[in-house]
Every structure is written in C-alpha cells, then in structure tokens.
Amino acid sequence: MAAARDPGPRPGPALGVPSPAAASEARSEAKPSGAHGPGAHKKRRAPRAESVLERRLRRWLRPPRTLRPTRAGWVFFALTLGVGMAALNTGNNLMYMVLSLLLSFLVLSGVLSESALRGIQVRRLLPSELVAEQEAIVGIEVRNRQRRVPSFAVVVEDRIRTGAITRTAGRAFALRVAAGSAETRSYRFTPPVRGTLEFVGFRVATRFPFGLFSKALWLEAARTTLVFPALDPLPPARPLGDRMRRGDWRSGPAGQSPESAGLRGYAPGDAIRRVHWRASFRRGALLVREQEQECTGETVVRLRTAGVSRGPGFEAAVRRAASEVAVNLKRGLRVSLRTDATLFPPAEGPGQRRRLLAHLALAEPLAEAQGEGSA
C-alpha cells in the first residue's frame, strides 16, 4: 500500500473556488450558442394572481364539513378497537354486543352533530367605529333556519386576514338555538393597528352530543372595515384668535352652556351628563340636550406627510394628530386637518370626526406613495 503524501499547494484558489478566468470559460461553455446579450438569461416569473375561476373551483372542492376527534374521541376509539379485538379472539356474543353498542355511539354522534350544524346562518354586527388599541364589542347573530330541530353547543369563530395568514378575532358560544329563531352573542376585540381590516368568514363548530368529535363548517362572510388610529388623552387646543360665541365657557361644569336648543340623538363622544333620561325612556333611545354653540372657535391640526418615511415616527405623528382631532371636536371646536397633500375645511360634529379619522387611518407618507407609483 502506497504511503500518503502531501500534494502541496495548488495553483488555484482555496476552498475549490474557481478563478475568474475559469468561471468565465465555464459560463461561456454552458451558454447556448444562440444566446447573446444581457437579456439572454431566464427572466423570473412574477407571482400570478388567482383568477375568479380558480377561486370558485377551490371553493367548490372545499369539503362541506371537517371532522376532528377530540381527546375523549381518541380514547373512545382505543376502547372500541380493544373491544373489537377481544370479540374476534374470544368469539363471545356479549363482546360483540358491546362492540355494536360502541359503534352505534359513533353513528349517533355523527347524525346529531350534523343536525346541529344544518341550517346555521351567522351575521356579524360591527360597532359604529373601531379604534386601534381600544377594546370593542363585536356582535354575532346565530340563526337556525331549521323548522323543527334545534341546534346545540354551537361555537362561532370570527376569522380575519392579517397579511397572508388568517387568524381568529374572537369566539362566541350559543348553548341552544331554537328552530326558526336567532341568538345574539358577542366577543371583545382589540384592533392592533390602524388601516383597513378584512374579515374573512366564520368557522362554526360543535361537539354535540358526546364530545367525541369536533365537526365544523366554513361560512363565507367577507367584509372590510376601517380602523381609526389609536387615541391618547390630550389637552384641548386654544381656538385660533381666542374667538368664542355666545354660550361658550359660561358658569357650569366643563363649559356646559345653560341654554338648551332641544334634543337630538346620542352620538359617540357626547357626555353622559347631557343625556335627557326621561325623554330617552319615553322614546326608547338615548337623547341628549343640544347646547347652543358651546364652543365655536377654530383650530388646525397639521400632519407632515412629505419627506418622511413610514415607521414608528410617522405612526406616532398620525396618532397624535388623531388624538388632537378627537379631543378638539369633543370640546366643540371647529377642526381643520392639513397635510402636505390635502386640506379639510373646518367643521364640527360627529361627521367631521369620522371624516378626519378615516383619512388619518389611511394616511401614508408621500415619498413612499410616489415611489410605489413610479415602480
């Protein structure tokens, strides 16, 4: 056997990396004779959007029900398998009777769980406004369209889409939904960030009657809503020029005017002390006293959108602008919003609040918007 020897240093580079000349020769040999120029390499294909036909086909191929055994179901399966093996080995008629009883439990569980899910309709009841980092109550109406059979132990999961994944926004449970009736439940939901929020649908599941299986179905209920920026408690701004009208900042708590101009419906942001309880009980809805021009000064909220980039700094600026809009409108000022691209004239009331907060919910830096447009 020949002794091993050191081959010594090689002329090429270390780690088997080819030299530039060798690499260029290898590329020239690998390139076909008809390919020349910088455009000869293979272009990357852009991800193709899903067509309407593909979306419908995927929806048609989706199974109408999904069945998943619970922990008790796996134990029941093991017990049934053990009884079946004992019946085959012993040939005892009593063991066969027990096996048939266990199998009948499986069949009965499938039939009754299907009756609990058949005819279920779910409707989402969103609040008037959603604010980031602020807890809201979302209503879920569960309706049973069956004429004679009630539904039991129904769990509804409301699903939302965050980026490319879907997650559960909240759950609601209805113990019993009578035939031909509806039950309303709710769950608490805190939107994490501002912007558009896409609700996808509902996952309706039940473990009725024995808890051996979790049978579920999917209900499409797509809806897109707007989440306002997070609001912080800020002191109200002074009106421009300190202009005030009659009825503003007179004697009384928090500048409340003693003169009333009538009653109107309750709007988000109205003080509870202004609710007229007697008239509200008679009408069956909350009514508040309309004060005569409590504060009609004007203030301008500014937000810089040019020359900035999206990040924590811009989000903090949007949050402060939204907080200033909310607190000044609640005080009674006429509020105007000015950005580098838009200008909203001064106004007051719930309509102006929703208009300005909706614009701030979708606010983006102008530098990014122009870059995306040019790309």
N, C-alpha and C positions, 0 to 999 in steps of 0.2 A: 504494500500500500504506500503510495507516494506521500511524502510529508507535505503539510500545508505550508504555503509561503505567502508573504505579504505581496500583493500585486503592485504596491507602490502608488504614488499619485497618478491620477488620470488627467488627461488634458482637458476634459470637460468640467463644467461647474459641479458643485457638491449637490447632494440630495437628488441626483438624477434629473435636474432641471436642464432642459436643452438650451443651448446657446441661441442667441437671436438669429444667427445665420441658419442654424439647423431648424429653428422654428419656422422661419420664412420659407425654407425649402419644403418642410412638411406641409405647410398651408398651400403652397403652390401645387404640390402633388395631389393634395386632397381636393383642390378646387377643380371642378369640371372644366373642360376646355372651352365650353361656350359661355362661362360666367366671367364677366369682367365688370369693373367699376364698383363703387361703394354700395350700390343698390342690389348687388348680386346675392347678398346674404338673405336668409329667410326672415321675413317680417313676422313679428309676433301678432297673433290674432287677438283683437280686443274681445273682452267677455260679451257674449251675445245675450241680449235681453230676452226674457221669457215671453213668448208670444201668447196671444189670447187662447189659441187652440191648445197649446201645451198646458196652460193654466187650467183650462176646462178638463183636459184629459187627466191631469193629476188629481183634480177634484173628483172626477168620476171613478178613478181607480182607488181612491182612498176607501178603506174598509168602513162600513157603516157603524160598526161597534168595535171597540177594543176591550179585551178581557185579560185581566191580570190577577193571578191568585194572590191572596193575602198570606200573612204568616199562618193564620189559622187554616187557610186553604191548603198550604203545603203539608201541614200536619195531618189534615184530613186525607189528603192524597196518600201519604205514607201509611196511614191506618187502613185505608181501603186496599192498598196494594198488599199489605201484610195479611189482611183477612182473605183476600183472593188467593194468595199463595197457600195459606193454611187450608182453604177449602179444596184446592186442587190436590194437595198432598194427602189429606185425610179422607176426602170424599164424604164428609159429614154433611147431612142435609141442613142442619142448623147453621153451619158456617155459610152455606150457600144462601140461606135466608137472610143472614146478617149482611152478606155482600150485596144482595139485591136491595136491601134497605138503604145501605150507604150510597149505592149508585142512584137510587131514586131521589136521594137528597140532592145529588148533583144536578139531575134533570129539573127538579123542582126549583132549585136556586136559579138556574138559567131562565126558566119561564117567568118566574116572579120578578126577577131583575129587569127582564125585557119589558114587562108590563109597567114597571116604574118609570122607564125612560121613554116609552112610546107616547107621542103626543105632547112632549115638553117643548115649550117656547120660552125664550128668555129675552128680556128687554133691558137695556142699560139706561139708567136715569142719572145723567151727569149734573153736577151743580152749575149754577149760573156762571161761575168763574173758577178757574184753577190757578193757584199761585204757587210758584216753586218754593220748596222747603216749608210749605204750610199745609197742615193736615186738612183733608176734605173728606166728605162723606159721599160715596157713590152708591146709588140705589140699584137694586137688582130685582126685577119683577119676573117671577117664575109662574108661568101659566100652564095649566093642564087642559089640553083640548079633548081629552077622552070624555065620553059621556057617562060612563058607569064606574070605571076603575080609577081609584085614587093613586097617587104617587107618594112613595115613602122614601125618607132618608136621601134627599137629593142634594148633592154638593155641586155648586157652580163656581168655576174658576174663570175669572176675567183675565184674558191674556192681552199683553201689549207688546209691541215690537220696539226693541232698542237696538239700533244699528242693524246687524244681520241676524240677530237672535231674538227669540220671543221669551218672555218671562211672565210670571203671574203677578198681576197688580193687586189682587185680593180675592178672598173666598167668601161665599155666602152659603148657609146651610138652611134647608127647609125640611122639617121633620115630616110634615104631611101636607100635600097639596090636593085638595078635594077635586073630584071630577068636575070639569067645566068652570073652575074658579082659578084665582091667582093669589099668590102670596108675595109680599114685598119684603125684601131683606136688604141689608146694606153692609158695606165694609169701609174701613178707613184707608185712605190712600194719600201718600205724600209725594207729589211730583218732585223728582230730583233736580231738574234743570228747566230753564225756560225754553220756549220754542214750541214746535208742533209735536203733538203726542198722538201716536197711531194705536188705536185699539183694534185688535185683530178679530177676536171672537171669543166664544165660550167653550170650555170643556166641562160637560155635565156628566157627573159620575154618581154611582150609587153602589152600596154594599148590601142592599136589601136582598134577601131576607135574613141570611145566616152569617153574613160577613165572610164568606169563603172566597168570593171574587169581588173585584172592583171593575164593574162594567161601565164604560164611558162612551160618549158620543161627542162629536165636534159640531158646533153650530157657528156658521159664518155670521159675523156681525161687525164688519169693518166700519170704523168711524175715526175721523181725525178732528182733534180739538186743539185749542191753543192754551199754552201755559204761560201765565204772566210772570215777569221777573219777581224775584224774592223782594219783599218789602221790609224795611227796617224802620223803627220808630225814630223820626227826626223832628226837630222843632220846626214849626211853620215859618215860611219866609215873610218878611215885611212887604206889603204891597208897594209897587213902583210909585214913588212920589207920595207915599203915605196917604193915598186918596181913599176916603171912606164915604159911604152913602148913609142915608137915614136908616136907623135901626141897627147900626153896627157898633159892637162893643159898648152897649149900654149896661146899666146895672143889671146884674143877674149872673148866674154861673156860666163860665166859659163863653162869655159874649153872647148869650142867648137873647134874642130880641123879645120884649114883652108883647109885641104886636104880632098877631097871627093873621095870615092871609087865607086860611082854610085848611082843608085836609087833602092829603094825597097818599098814594100807596107807598109802602115801605120800600126803600132801595138800599142796597148794600152800602154801608158806611154811615147810615143815619144813626144818631144817638138814640139809645133806648129811652132816655128821659123825654123824648119828643113824641113817643107813641101815645096816641089817644085810645086808651084801653076800652072805654065804654063804646065808642063808635066802632072799634075793631071787633068787639064781641057781637055787636048788632049786625055788622056787615059780614063777619066770618073771615076777615082778612086783616092783616096789620095795616093800620092807617097812622100817619104821623102828621103833626101840625106843620104847616108850611109857614115859615117865618118870612117877614118882609125884608128881603135884601140884607141878610145878616152881615155879609162882608163881600163887597164887590170890587175890591182892589184887584190889580192885575200883577202877575209875576210870570217870568220867563224861565223855563228850565232848559238848560243847554247840555248837549251831548256831542262830544267831538268824535267824528267817525272817519275823518280824512287823516292820512298819515299815521294811522295806528294799526296794530296787528291784533288778531284775535288771541286772547289769552286771559289770564287772571286779572290783569289790569283793566282790560276793556270790559270784562264781566262785572268788575267792581264799579266801574263808571255807569254801566247800564243799571245796575242795582240801585245806586244812589239816585240816578235820575228818576227811576220808577218810584222810589220812596218819596222823593220831593213832589212828584205829581200827585201821589195818593194823599199825602198829608195836607197839601195846599188846597186840593179840591175838597177834602173833608172839612177844612176850615171855612170854606166858602169863597175862596179866591177864584178869579178867572185866570186859568192857567194856559200858557202857551208853551209849545215844545219846539225847540230849534236845534236841528242838526246841520251838518255840513251839506246835506243833500235835500232836506225837506224843512218845511216850516208849517206848523199847525197854528191857525189863528186862535186867540184867546177865547175860551168859553168855560162854562161851569156845568156841573151836574153829572149824573151817572153816565150819560152818553159820552161826554168828553173824557171821563175816566177810562171807559172801555176803549175808546178810540186811541188814546195816547199809550195806554199799557199794551194794547195789541201791536202797535207799531214798535214799541220797545222790545216786545217779546221776539220779534223777527229782525231786530237791528243787527247789522253786520258791518264790519269795517269796509270803507270804500276801497282801500288798497286791495283787499282780498277779492272783493266783488269784481273790480276791473281786471285783476289777474285771471280770474276764472273765465271772464268773458273773452279775453284775448286768447286764452288757451283753447 
